[in-house]
């Protein structure tokens, strides 16, 4: 590129491509690099050109028809020279309005004759100037005619940007001597034929920065979920999967959440309109859960009182937590020692803000076994979060409807300079386990994935994770093992 520019000093882009013998993209990349080094200068200039369209202005066509006749011409004979009545009407109106023609209404039929030929001659001069590329030298009156023709689409205007490139003084110093031939690379053919003799290898700047490469990669949320799953599996857990839509029975009732609980209202839950699980009947597990709600059944509790309604339990909802999956697994495992977890999306009808989303990932887990207690839960949670690289984790006493005792998992945020909630945990209450046929302790927990990621990446707003900020997605540190 520098060699090509050295002789003339300046070339337009197309000439530069042709003279350098390179492809258009190669020239663009080279210009970008050379400009950043101050070796060439580029200048853009916009040029405007106009050209006549295929159609002659209809009023000029009508005037020419009238002028070419030996005398006055009738309207009917003129109308036949146009493609449509609308075009004829427009041409007649313009020609008459400009004073080019006059109509004798007294004659029968009305006759048209020439009134003034100066206007048509001016328009013809403008058209001739456009065809000859002399539109820059028009008078003010002619320029107004050209503007009218442009507005009506009878003349086309084309804007073109011309890029000119010139070499700087620094570029001339950096340019290789014109007399010296360089080889870009040594190939077997060059070596075999001896074409390298008398030539030098093109100098290479080994300190030049290589172009930044952004390979495809998984979204950071996906990466973190993989890490979470590996942590669970390394501790002997089995993953659960399930549907997003469940009856309210498994989402709420089986967890001893009363049917009039505020969290079950529309402001917190997405219900599937007009749909329900008709197969759900008050028998077996459903009957025991219903009795527990009404009077405590055999759990030692007094229940919530009132009448438990199966219609409410049948309503279909988008799961509000993954505990719906673990409690189903619990009903199948009974007292068998179990370690299972689920990492899936959950759905809440929340107001969007820096710590709430409509849909987000939650990981729920349970451990079932004889002799398990809160100390086991605390030990597991601290070890689990340690595997995720989180050491500043505390467990505070809290309240949740279906665990007792209950613990809130808190993590320290360097951004907020405070402790933030990560998720709840505790020991399932007998009102949850006994109706499912489970008589041994069950430890349970359910933190949100995105809140853990805020601590991991030092962020302050959950929405930033899904904002598709390319600069952050490209620069974020790679999660180990991803």
Beta strands, then each sheet from edge to edge (+ up, - down):
strand 1: 10-12
strand 2: 40-52
strand 3: 73-74
strand 4: 101-104
strand 5: 111-114
strand 6: 155-167
strand 7: 182-183
strand 8: 200-201
strand 9: 238-239
strand 10: 245-247
strand 11: 271-276
strand 12: 315-318
strand 13: 338-347
strand 14: 359-368
strand 15: 393-400
strand 16: 403-413
strand 17: 418-428
strand 18: 442-448
sheet 1: 1+ 6- 2+
sheet 2: 3+ 5- 4+
sheet 3: 7+ 8+
sheet 4: 9+ 13+ 14- 18+ 17- 16+ 15-
sheet 5: 10+ 12- 11+
end
